[in-house]
């Protein structure tokens, strides 16, 4: 099990809000969590993604170029 540190005032995103911010589908966000490319916290049935994980993914992903 991996330990994730969340800052006390850190914003938490639902899968839906994370998908909107990252401009991807909700399914893609779930896939990123399964692939452990972003970490999430499960509270009941809801996945919450810390803003630090969103920022980390935004900085690491390749820019999309349409061919």
Secondary structure, 3 states (H helix, E strand, C coil): CCCCCCCCCCCEEEHHHHHHHHCCCHHHHHHHHHCCCCCCEEECCEEEEEHHHHHHHHHHCCCCCCC
